[in-house]
Amino acid sequence: MHYYQFNIGDYQSHSGHLDPLEDIAYRRMLDWCYLHEQPLPNDIQQIAKLIRMRDDQATVRDVLNEFFYLTDEGWYQTRIGEEIKHYHSKIEQASRAGKASAERRINARS
């Protein structure tokens, strides 16, 4: 996904207590998950590198533990998973609608 809806009120209500470094880490983690459409890797050191915060692994760990949970696939967040599913659902729906519209145009010409 190269775009996701960002609800400022939701974000602020869930993350308003974070210090600036934690806030940056969290936003970068969100962006990475949406861009790659997958959970963050299991390895905290690797995550810190991916979000350009190599020197702040303790901060990365703290944010992960607060907002994500570890699965076999990596660090996952339910809201991100739901948003990605919704995004793919909309794409599929638009594709079906486009194909149906093209078919109607072809049939109208016949």
SVG drawing of the C-alpha trace seen along z (x, -y; Angstrom):
<svg xmlns="http://www.w3.org/2000/svg" viewBox="-26 -15 49 34">
<polyline fill="none" stroke="black" stroke-width="0.4" points="0.0,0.0 1.3,-3.4 -1.5,-5.2 -3.4,-4.6 -6.0,-6.6 -4.5,-8.3 -7.0,-9.2 -5.3,-11.9 -7.8,-11.7 -7.3,-7.9 -3.6,-8.2 -3.4,-11.0 -5.7,-9.2 -3.6,-6.0 -0.1,-7.6 -0.4,-11.0 1.6,-9.8 4.7,-8.8 7.8,-10.9 9.1,-12.3 11.5,-9.3 8.8,-6.8 6.4,-8.7 8.8,-8.6 9.5,-4.9 5.8,-4.1 5.0,-6.1 7.8,-4.6 6.7,-1.1 3.2,-1.8 4.5,-3.2 6.7,-0.1 3.9,2.3 1.5,0.6 4.1,0.1 5.2,3.8 1.8,5.2 3.2,7.5 4.2,7.7 7.5,6.3 10.3,8.9 10.8,10.8 14.3,9.3 14.2,5.9 17.7,5.0 16.5,5.6 13.4,3.5 15.5,0.7 17.6,0.8 14.5,0.8 13.1,-2.3 16.4,-4.1 16.7,-4.0 19.7,-1.7 20.9,-3.5 17.4,-3.4 16.7,0.3 15.3,0.0 12.8,-2.6 11.9,-0.3 11.4,2.6 9.2,0.6 7.0,-0.6 6.7,2.9 5.7,4.3 3.0,1.6 1.4,1.6 2.2,4.9 2.2,8.5 4.7,11.2 3.4,14.0 5.2,16.7 5.2,14.2 6.6,11.3 5.3,8.3 1.7,7.8 -1.0,5.2 -4.6,6.1 -5.7,2.6 -3.0,2.7 -4.1,6.2 -7.8,5.1 -6.9,2.0 -4.8,4.0 -7.7,6.5 -10.1,3.6 -7.8,2.1 -7.5,5.3 -11.3,5.8 -11.9,2.4 -9.4,3.1 -11.1,6.4 -14.5,4.8 -13.3,2.0 -11.8,4.6 -15.0,6.6 -17.0,3.4 -14.6,2.4 -14.8,5.8 -18.6,5.7 -18.7,2.3 -16.4,3.3 -18.5,6.4 -21.7,4.2 -20.0,1.9 -19.0,4.8 -22.4,6.3 -24.0,3.0 -22.0,2.8 -23.0,6.2"/>
</svg>
